[in-house]
Amino acid sequence: MVKFNFSCTNIDNLKSSYDFVVIGSGATGMTAAIQSQELGLDVVIFEKLNSLGGNSMRASTGMNAVETMTQLKYQIIDSQESFYEETLKGGKGSNNKELLSYFVRHTESAIEWLSYHNIELNEIVSTGGMSKKRAHQPTGATAIGGYLVKGLQQQLAEKRIPVFNQTKVLSLVKNDGHISGVEIEHPQAGKKIINAKTVLIASGGFAQNRAMMSVYAPDLLRLGTTNHPGATGDGIKLATTAGGALVDMNKVQVHPTAQQETDHIYLIGEGLRGAGAILINHLGKRFTNEMATRDQVTKAINDLHQDGATLVFDQGICEAFKAADFYVAMGLAVSGNTIYELAEKIGVNHNNLEKTVSSWNMYQRAFEDIAFDRQTGMDRGIEKSPYYAIHIKPAVHYTMGGIKINRLTEVLNEIGEAVPGLFAAGEVAGGLHGDNRIGGNSIAETIVFGRQAGQQAAKHVLSLS
């Protein structure tokens, strides 16, 4: 993909009316805008921040999908049924089954849609709770977030879809019960009413809104968060003011592995464990199946009653999961030429760590983890110098709850009726993930339901003509 710098649209080019207004510039919003424009709509994206991409920009591991050509390339025989059941199990059975069914049936076409738009995800890795490799990655197993966002931005530029940053949507405008536009505010343009035939809320979750967190997940206020500063739940407030209902608001995911020694909290992607990394306690010993679901790994870390845990990996794992190069370059990892040296540097018993790594390598070669029954992320051992360690602690990562929608991405009111002209998709919407989100499903959600929102917006606009 050719490198380029995306430029937002000058506010002087803002029109007073569009077919379709998209709130939020993450992967969901961009996908919906591209899809709708290809179906004939005059679309615009409003982003409240100066920077674009939202939490999508921070994604590292991959995009889950099944029955793809990439899976077949790696001789992985998979099924929608298996993906459905394992995601439902991961969500403890509380997932919205209508949304989940639509989701698993459209991940393959989402991968194809990205490929059609020159965004290729042709590598694959395991994530927790999945029995097969489903998390699709860019060539070289680089972090998916920046690659995906830049790829979608290139499509926006080629299609000349306007994107106005520093443009906050203050409210939705209703006319005879139908959403008919938005009120925006921009530093230079001030407040304006923008007419629209339909609106998509794709503004992300609320992990950075402490007031909302204190209402829905007060026990998690003590934790940091991996989320970008704009994840403040604005879209949720817009929807409720317009009559939309909420669902699963108390379901907030904690990611087990976030580096928090620096001013900025860095998510250490699940793909690192999927590529072969292990977790150790302060004694230098493994204590859990590292590829269990995120809630289970988080609980195992919390049950240690110590200051987090430590990820251990090697150069071979770095080569398999290229996001690890970023962790090393940013100084997040401690390195040693031997396991002994690494143990000394991180302050754990070197005999214990050497035994732990030796045992893990034996389990990996036999593909049988007799200690914790890990069954995925076992393609490679920890054998290639240099060796690395990253100290991690759990952090708030994802808000599973949000606006209540149906499979058409229509916003629903308290009695299950659609709010005419209003759609929502991505992290701002609730129900898909149940009690616990599976790693790799959020990026898949942005493309699957972003496309759906764009298609349904086009259908809605055409129905008005």
N, C-alpha and C positions, 0 to 999 in steps of 0.2 A: 504494500500500500504506500502510495506517494505521501511523503510528509507534507503537511501544510498547516498554516495557522488560520483558524476559523475566526472570522470577524462578525460581530453582532451587527444588526441593522441600525442605522442612524435613526434616532427618534423622529427626525424630520420626515421620515418616510412612513410614519404610522398612519394608517387609514382609519376611518370612523366605523367601518363595517367589514366583517369577514364572515365566511360561511361557518368556520370552525375555529374556536379559540382553545388552545392547549395551555394549561397552567402547569409549568414545570419543564425543565430542560434535561431531565435524566433520560435513561434509555427508553422508558415507557413513553414519555412525551414525544421524543424524537421519532420513535417508531410509528406512533399514531399519526404524527404530522406527515411523515413520508408516505405512509399507506394511504391516507386520506387524499393527499395531493395527487397521487397516482390514479385515484378514482374520481378526480375532477374537482375537488374542493379547493377553495381559496382559504388557506389555513395560516395561522400565526401562532408563534410560541411566545409566552411571557415568562420570564425568569426574574425573581425578586433580587437575587444576588448578582454581583458583578461577574463571578465565575459561573461556568456552565457544567452540567454533568451530574450534579447531585451525588447521592451515594453510589450510583452506578460507576462513577469515576474511581471509587475506592475498592471495587470488587477485584478479587485476585484469583480465585480458584478456577471457575469455569461456569458453563451453562449446561444444565442437565437436559438430556434428550435421549430418546430411545428409537430403535429400529432405523438408525442412520447409516449412511455409507461409511462414516468414520468408524462406527462400531464394527461393521463387517470387515473393514480393512484390518482391524486388530482381532478378528475372529471372535468377536463378542456377539453371542446370540441372545437377544433380549426381547422383551415384550412390553406392550402397554399395560397389560394386566399386572405384571410383576412390579412395574414402576408405580402403578396405582396403589397396590396393596402395601408396598414398602413405605410409600409416602403417607398413606393413611395410618399405618402403624407408627411411623415417626411422629405424626400429629396426634397420637393417642386416640385415634378414631373420631376426633371432633372436627375434622376438616369438612368444609362444605362440599358435599359429594358431587353436586352439579358443577361447581367450579373445577373440582379436581378431575372429574371425568373429561371435561372439555380440555383442560390443561394437558393431560397425558396424551390425548389424541392429536394434539397439535404441536408437539415439540419438534417432531421430524420436519414438518413443513416450515417451522420457524427457522431451523438451521438452513433449509434450502432457500428461504427468503433472504437470509443474511448473505448466503453465498451469491445469490443473484445480484446483491448490492455490493459485491466485492469485499465482503467481510467473511473470511474463511476461518472456520474452527475445525481443524483437522487433526488435533491431538486430543488425548483423553486421559482422565485420571479418576480415581475413586474419591468419594466423599462419605462421611459417616452415615451409617444407617442404610446404605445402598449395597446390595449384594454383587452388583456388577459396576464396571466403570461406565459412568454416564456423563461426567462433567467434561464437556467439550471445551478445548482451549485453542488459542491461536498457534500457528507454527512456532516451534521452539519452546512451547509450553510457557510463554510469557503471560503476565497478568492480563486477565481478560478486560478489566475495567477501562483502562486508558485506550486500549486497542479498539474496543467496541464503541466507546464514546467518540473517538476520532473518526472511526469509519462512518458512523451515523452523521456526524457533523459534515463530513465530506459530501454525503448525499444531500444534506440540507443546502449546502453551498451550491452544488451542481443544479439542484432544482429551484434555487433562489427562494427558498422558504424563509420568510422573515423571522428573525429571533431577536426580541428586544430584552436585553438584560437590565438590571436595576429597575425593573418594572413590577411593582407589587400589585396583585389583584386584591382590592379591598373588599369587594362584595360581588355577588351575582345579581343580575337584574332579571326580574320576572315580569311577564306580561300575560295576563289572563291564565296564570298557573304554569306558563311555559317559560323556560329559561330563554332569555332574549339578548343576553349580553353580559358584560362585566364592567365594573368600575375599577379603573387602574390609577396608580400614582407613579410618576416618574420625576426624578430630581429636576429636570429641565422643563418637561411638558406639564408638570402639575397633575391635577386630577382630571380624568376624562372618562366618559362613558363610551365603550366600544360595543357596537351592536354585533350580535352573532346569532346564527341559526341553531347552533349547538355548542356545548362547552364540555371539555374533558378536564377533570381534576387529576393531575399526575404529579403531585407536589411532594410525595414521599411521606415518611412517618413522623413520629413526634418524640424521638429519643432525646433530642436536645431541648425539649420544653419541660423544664423542671416543674412547672405548675401542673401540667397534665400528668407527668410521671408521678407526682405526689398524690394525685387522685386515683390513678389506675394501677400503679406499681410502686407504692411508697417504700417497700422493702428494698428496692433497687437503687434508691437515690444515693446510697453510699458508693456506688460503683461509677467508674468512668464510662465513656461511650466511644465507640469507634466511628460514630456518625459525623457527617459534615455539619457545619454550623446552621445550615438552612433547614434541618430536619426538625421543624418546630410545630408541625401539626396544623398549619394554616388552612390547608385544603379540607381537613376534617371539620373545622369551624365553618368554612364556606358551605359545605354540604349540609350540615345540621341547620344552619340558618335558612337554607332553601327547602327544608323539609325532609332531608335525607336522614336515614336511621344509621346507627352504628352497631358494630358487632365485634365481640372478642376483644374489647379494649383492654382488658386486664392481662392479656397474653403477650408478654414481652420476652423476647429471646435474649439470653446472655450467651455470648460467644466465649468458649473456654480459653482461647489462646490470643491474648492481646498483650503486646509489649508496652509496658507503662513506666519504664525507667526514664524516659525522656519527656519533654514538655508536651509533645504531641503523642497521642495514643495511636499505635500502629497495630492494625489487625494482622495477625500472622495466619495466613490463609490455610484452610483445611487441606489444600492440595499438598502442603509440605508433609503432613502426616500420610496423605494418600500416596506420596512418592516414597515413603519409607521411614519418616522420622518417628521417634518414640518420645514418650514423656517420662520423666523421672522425678522423684521426690527429693527432699533435702539429704537423704541417705544415699542417693545415687541409684535407686531401684525403681523399676517400673511399678505402677500401681493400678493400671486400668487398661482396658481395650481402647487404644487411642482412636479407633475408627467406629466407636459407638456413636449414637446421636449426640448432638451438641449438649442437650440437657443432661444426658448421662455422664459425659466427660466433665462438664462443669460441676456436677454433683461430686464426682470422684475427686476433683481438685479441692473443692470446698471441704470435703470430708477429711482431707489431710490436716486441716486446722493449722496451716502454715502459710507463709507469704507466697502463695501461688505454687508454680511448679516450673520445670525446665524442659524445653524441647531439645533433643539431641539429634544431630544429623551429620552427614559428611558431604564431601565434594561431589560424589556420585549423585546424591539426592539433589544438590544444587543444580547439577546439569540436567536433571530430569524435571525440575520445577524451577523455571528461570526466575520467578518472583523472588526466590531466595537470594539471588544476586543483589537485588535491591536491599534486602534486609542486611546483608553483609556490608554493602557500600554505605548504608546509612549508619553503620556502627551499632546496629541492634544486636549483633551476634558476637560472642566471644569465640576465639578460635585457638586450636592447638594442633601441633603436628602429630601428636599421639593422644590416645585416650587418657593416658596418665597426665600429660601436660594440661589437657582440657579440664580434667577433674581438679587439678591443683588451682587452676585459674577461677573456676566457679565455686570452689570451696566445698566439694563433696569428697567422700572417701574414694580414693582411686581404685582400691581393690574391688569395692562394690560396683563402681561404674564399669570397670573392665569386665567383671563377671556379667553384668547386665547386658552390655553390648555383645559379648561373646555368646551369651544365651540367645539373645535376639537374632543374631546371625545364624545360629544353628536352627532356630525355629523357622527363619525365613527360607533357608535352603531346603528344609523338609516341608515347607509350606504348612506347618502345624504349630500354632502358638499354644503350647500346653499350659502356659501360665495364665493367659487371659482370653484365650479363644478368639483372638483377632483373625479375621479371615480375608480381609482386603488390605490394600496398601502394603503388599508383601512382595513386590517385584524385585526389591533390592535390599541388601543389608547395609550395615554401617561399617565400611571397610576401606574407604578411599580417603587418604589424607589430603587436605587438612580436615579436621573435625570441628563441628560448630555446636554452640549452645545458645539458646535464647531464653531468658527468664520471662515467664508469662503469668498473667492473672486474668480471670474472667472479666468481661466488660459488656455493658448493654450494647446490643448489636442491631436488633431488628424488632419492630413493633408489628406483631402478627395481626392485631386488630385494626379496625378502621371503618371506612364507609361500607355500608351494606350494598352489595351489587348482585346481579344475576350473571349468567354466563355471557350475556350480551354486553356486559359492563355497564348496564343501565343502573343509575343510582335508585335505590328503593327507599320508600318511606316506611313508617312503622307497621303498616298493614300489608307491606309487600308489593305496593304499586310503584311503578316507575315514575320518577320525577321527569316530566317531559323535557327533552332537550339536554339532560344532564347525564354525563358519563363519568366513571372513575376507574382507574386501573393502576397497578403497581403497588408499592408498599402502602399507599394511602388507603387502599381498599382492604377489607378484612375478609376472613373466612377460608381462604384457600389452604393455609398451612396448618390450621388447627392449633394444638398446644405447642408445637415445636416445628420450626422450619428446617427442612433438610438443606444442607449446603449444596449450592448449585441450582436450587429451584427459584431463587429470587431473580437472577438474570434471565432464566427461562420464562418466568412470569412476565418480565418487562416486554419481551418480544411477543410472546403468545397473546397476551391481553392488550398490549399496545397495538398490535395488528388488528385485533378484534375491535378495539375502540375506534380505530380509523375506519374500518369497514362499516361499522354500525353508524358512525357519524355520517358517512356518505349516504348510507341508506336512509337515514333520518332526513337529511337535507333534501334528497331527491323526492321524498314523500311529501315535502312541503310545496314543491313546485307544480 
